[in-house]
Structures are given as structure tokens and as C-alpha cells.
Amino acid sequence: MTTKKPRGIGVDFQAQTRYRRGQLPASRSRVAPRFKVYANPHEIATLPAPQLKGGTGIWSALSSARGGEAEGGRIKQAQLSQLLWAASGFTMGRERVHLSAHGVSSLETYVLARNVQDLFAGVYHYDAREHSLAHLDIGDPSEPLAASLLAPLELETQAAVLCFTGIPLRHSTAEGGRAFRYLYLDAGAAAQDAILACTALGLASHFIADFYDDEVSALLQLDTRTEFPLCLVALGS
């Protein structure tokens, strides 16, 4: 019996980004900055320093039930700080906490804040180098976010949503066709770290992979020629 060869865009993507002996892409300089900075945000919120010691052990966090049901409570700014650091901050050795190819993160992280201590509701961008938030848009983002999701989520019980996006130009000129592979690897690693951190902090989390891309991009004010939404993590108490 002959097994049918799978076809489709995913198979083509894997084939076109495959490394073959003797056909590796030439290494060239990168063209995109490693960090995104906003010139004129509404305000800059400096986050509390993350805790680098103590907390739940890794084996306990891995073996604990993930997700949970958020009850609609407010989360502390210190908790959001810890989650952002765990997802896309820096280690004491100035490496990204999340795994990344060749030591270059293609990720940017945004926060849709609803019920966070000492933060106005709105859209924020996380500056990993400064461990701060740039306030990009004022107002509760729940309505446009709910409309963009393809699976129901009780947003009124969520305190905030982390949104991970990717910029392939940070890799494409140096690593050829692998750039988009690195986006998804980075996003998966960062989302996993965020969810483990939620577990360790006793917070509820919900991983979101299905949404209308253009609508999430508009909510985050992305330049869709160079930056793409990848996944989201909703969190609450």
C-alpha cells in the first residue's frame, strides 16, 4: 500500500527552509535592530525589579496543572513584572530568558492591560532592556480583542493578555530561509516560560494560538510588512 505524500503550504515551507549539505546560505549582516523602541508613548511605566531567587521549584511548576480559571481579580504590578521577565527578559548574564536561535530574539512582547495594579487599561509595549512598559493606547482593549479571537474566552475575568510578535528581519539576512522558523521557536519558548511563571505565581493562564491576524495587528499597531503576531497568553487571578 502506497502512503500518500502530504501536500500543502506547511510541507512547502519545511522544504524551502531545509538546510542541505553544500547549500547553506551565506552569512551576512543583519538589517533590523534587535530591539524596538517607541519615541512618543503616552507614558513609560518602570516595572518593579523581578525576583531572581526563590519561588516554586521547576519540577513543581512543570508537574502542576496548567491554566486554571481566572476569577476576575486584579493582578499586582510585581506579578506582571515577573511574568514579562520570565517570558522575554534578560538573565544575569544578559542573555534572553527564553531560548533563541544564535542568541538573537526575534520577539517583541505587548501587554493588553485590563486589571493590573497601578496601570491604566490599554495597550503597552515591553522594553526588555529597560524592564519597562511604553503606554501606546489608552482604554480597555477587551472589545477589539474579543472580536479577534477564534475561540471563546471570558475576557472580563482576565487581568491582562501578553501578545508575542516576531520580526523575521532580525534573522533573515544572516540565516536565509530559517528566519520564520525562528519566529515560532522563540514564541513557543516565551509562551511556555510565561505559563510556567503563572503556575509558579498561582495565577491562571490561557494559551491562545487562533485569532484573526490583521485584527490583532491593528490592535497592537504593528507594521504588518515586517512584524507578525504569533501567539497570546491571557492571565488572571
Backbone hydrogen bonds, N-H to C=O, Kabsch-Sander energy under -0.5 kcal/mol:
donor,donor_aa,acceptor,acceptor_aa,energy
12,D,8,G,-2.2
13,F,9,I,-2.6
14,Q,10,G,-2.2
15,A,11,V,-2.2
16,Q,12,D,-2.7
17,T,13,F,-1.2
18,R,15,A,-1.0
23,Q,20,R,-2.5
31,V,169,L,-0.9
32,A,169,L,-0.9
42,H,135,H,-3.0
45,A,133,L,-3.1
46,T,44,I,-0.7
47,L,131,H,-1.7
61,A,57,G,-2.3
62,L,58,I,-2.5
63,S,59,W,-2.0
64,S,60,S,-1.1
68,G,66,R,-0.9
70,A,68,G,-0.6
72,G,157,T,-1.1
75,I,115,N,-1.9
80,L,76,K,-2.0
81,S,77,Q,-2.6
82,Q,78,A,-2.0
83,L,79,Q,-2.2
84,L,80,L,-2.6
85,W,81,S,-2.3
86,A,82,Q,-2.5
87,A,83,L,-2.1
88,S,84,L,-2.8
89,G,85,W,-2.2
91,T,95,E,-3.6
94,R,91,T,-2.0
97,V,89,G,-2.1
103,G,100,S,-1.1
104,V,101,A,-1.9
105,S,103,G,-0.5
108,E,165,T,-1.8
110,Y,163,C,-2.6
111,V,124,Y,-2.3
112,L,161,V,-2.9
113,A,111,V,-0.8
113,A,122,G,-2.6
114,R,159,A,-2.7
115,N,159,A,-2.7
117,Q,75,I,-2.7
119,L,116,V,-1.9
122,G,113,A,-1.8
123,V,137,D,-2.2
124,Y,111,V,-2.7
125,H,134,A,-2.1
126,Y,109,T,-2.9
127,D,125,H,-0.6
127,D,132,S,-3.0
128,A,126,Y,-0.9
131,H,127,D,-1.4
132,S,127,D,-1.5
133,L,45,A,-2.6
134,A,125,H,-2.8
135,H,43,E,-2.8
135,H,133,L,-0.6
136,L,123,V,-2.8
136,L,134,A,-0.7
137,D,123,V,-1.5
139,G,121,A,-2.1
145,L,141,P,-2.0
146,A,142,S,-3.2
147,A,143,E,-1.9
148,S,144,P,-1.0
148,S,145,L,-0.7
149,L,145,L,-0.9
149,L,146,A,-0.7
150,L,210,D,-1.8
155,L,153,L,-2.0
157,T,154,E,-1.7
158,Q,155,L,-1.5
159,A,235,L,-1.8
160,A,235,L,-1.8
161,V,112,L,-1.6
162,L,233,V,-3.1
163,C,110,Y,-2.8
164,F,231,C,-2.8
165,T,108,E,-2.6
166,G,228,F,-2.4
167,I,106,S,-2.4
170,R,167,I,-1.6
171,H,168,P,-2.4
172,S,168,P,-2.5
173,T,169,L,-0.5
174,A,171,H,-1.2
175,E,171,H,-3.0
176,G,172,S,-1.0
178,R,175,E,-1.6
179,A,176,G,-1.2
181,R,178,R,-0.5
182,Y,178,R,-2.1
183,L,179,A,-1.3
184,Y,180,F,-1.4
185,L,181,R,-1.9
186,D,182,Y,-2.7
187,A,183,L,-2.5
188,G,184,Y,-2.2
189,A,185,L,-2.2
190,A,186,D,-2.6
191,A,187,A,-2.6
192,Q,188,G,-2.2
193,D,189,A,-2.1
194,A,190,A,-2.4
195,I,191,A,-2.4
196,L,192,Q,-2.4
197,A,193,D,-2.3
198,C,194,A,-2.2
199,T,195,I,-2.2
200,A,196,L,-2.4
201,L,197,A,-1.8
202,G,198,C,-0.6
202,G,199,T,-1.1
203,L,198,C,-2.9
204,A,236,G,-2.7
205,S,67,G,-1.6
206,H,234,A,-2.1
208,I,232,L,-3.0
211,F,209,A,-0.6
212,Y,148,S,-2.9
213,D,211,F,-0.8
216,V,212,Y,-2.1
217,S,213,D,-2.7
218,A,214,D,-2.1
219,L,215,E,-2.0
220,L,216,V,-2.0
221,Q,217,S,-0.6
221,Q,218,A,-0.6
222,L,217,S,-2.5
224,T,222,L,-1.0
226,T,223,D,-1.9
227,E,223,D,-2.0
228,F,166,G,-2.3
230,L,164,F,-2.9
231,C,164,F,-1.3
232,L,208,I,-2.6
233,V,162,L,-2.5
234,A,206,H,-2.8
235,L,160,A,-2.8
236,G,204,A,-2.0
237,S,73,G,-0.6
